[in-house]
Amino acid sequence: MQQMAGELAHHLGKRATDKPLSNCWLYGFLKRWESRISTLKPSALDSNRAKHSTPEIVAKYFDNLEVAIAEYGLQERPDCIYNLDETGISPEHRPPNIIAPIKEKAQAVTSPRSATTTLIACASASGHHLPPYFVFKGLLKSKQTNF
């Protein structure tokens, strides 16, 4: 933000140099616009997921879900509809804070990392849920035969 603002001020003839503006300028800018923007930490979004999460793909998913619910007569059976999801918890990558409009949910595209702990959760549409299941990175054992 400070770099872009410095370049813009130079381009408009307001500054002699295109160097980034100071932290003091940034804090003043955020204070002046606090009702419209805020700083926040974006949630990490894997690059493959970002590429394949278009509005058309999401709409097609919900169309297919509606067809499946009707086909199996599950409209009145929320106890028979379960959602299972897994997420990776990585201690290695933390995206930086960004400046975004108020109430905006920002995302940063990241690359997958190693040493991820997997959390699996499962719940029904009626509210019943299973305990969470954690999968930790294990040690790879070599296949050795002891004679």
Disulfide bonds with the S-S distance in Angstrom:
none
